[in-house]
Amino acid sequence: MFRNPIFAHTGSGFQLILFMALVLFGALLSILAGILLSMFFFGLGIADIGAAMQSNTELGLQSGRLMQVISQLGMFVLPPFLFALMVSPSLTSYLGFKNKSSLTHYIAMLLLMFACLPLIHGLAEMNQSISLPGSLAGLEQWMQEKEQQAKEMTEFFLGVTTIGGLLFNLFMIAVMPAIGEELVFRSVLQPLLARLFRNAHVGVILSALVFSLMHFQFYGLIPRFVLGLFLGYAYLWTRSIWIPIFMHFINNAAAIIVYYLWHNGHIAVDMDNFGSGGGWFAFVLSAILCLAMLYYIYLNRLKPEDVASGPARVLD
């Protein structure tokens, strides 16, 4: 803990630039670390790493896992901690670890993450039905190619047949992103944007938008943006980063487990159709239930005077 952090009294605009620089530094560091570790553990040359990851082989799976874990650490976990040390005398308070939430908060957000499934599926169908004008055909084709690449990479990682593989996927795709991405987008980016624009709702909306865009899956942009809003308001009203981390983990873990069960023939419903169906009635009911859960969190929100992270973050 730094008693006198060097950038504690700088403006929100400067701190935002500083944080972006740390994320870029972390990304470059993770690439370098991934290359060096791939060379050390797998004997791969720099030119061989990309080809190995694209191959449907055990070597490709292991090297891909290594790069995924390293990139999560470098881009999402490390930068928020470094940033908090630079701008706040209390790292844990700044990042939202100190504020505690009640069991009912966790139960409400657990219900929300499952109640939102018909809503998210409906929004995904709307998103996928959007077609760009003919003049943007090249862009649309590029977006479709990126979507297909992301789908193939996801299925490559998820297509395991052992409990050990399932547990590793839960760690790599549920635990690490839940911690890292929530630290980046909720603990740091959302409060910074809220202070920069002097509006907490703008902070939630903009951070949710960046969260969705960052995944580079354009045909899931709208549903992921809505999920980002759920996560953002959960953090805004509970002031505890543990709540959005929990929600993010539940979302990813459910998808991983359903895919594992489907892939190994235990259930007939695949990951893309889990929670879908019911038409407009299910869509509207899902939206109402989600709003009800969020309203409950709002009614039982943490008051500014109870925030453990100090007066600098009350505006969030």
DARAFEN-V230037 format. One line per field, one symbol per residue. phi: phi as a letter, one per 20 degrees, with the letter a starting at -180 (. if undefined). psi: psi as a letter, one per 30 degrees, with the letter a starting at -180 (. if undefined). A space follows every 50 residues. Layout:
BEGIN
phi: ???
psi: ???
END
This chain:
BEGIN
phi: .efcffdfdeffffffffffffffgfffffffffffffffedmefgfeff fffeeecfffffffffffffffffedefgffffffedcfcffffeneffd dfgffffffffffeffgfffffffffffefdeggfdffffffffffffff fffffffefdcdffffffffffddffffffffffeefdffffffffelbf ffffffffffgffffldfecfffffffffgfffffgedldfffffffffg gffffffffffffdmeceeeffdfnennmffffffffffffffffffffd fffgfeffenffdffg
psi: kkeikegeglleeeeeeeeeeeeeeeeeeeeeeeeeeeeeefgkleffee eeffkileeeeeeeeeeeeeeeeeeeeeeeeeeeeffkfjeeeefgfekk lleeeeeefeeefeffeeeeeeeeeeeffkkllefgeeeeeeeeeeeeee eeeeeeefilfleeeeeeeeeefeeeeeeeeeeeeeeeeeeeeeeeghje eeeeeeeeeeeeeffhjfggeeeeeeeeeeeeeeeeffgkfeeeeeeeee eeeeeeeeeeeeeggflfkleffkgllfaeeeeeeeeeeeeeeeeeeefg lkleffkfglffgef.
END
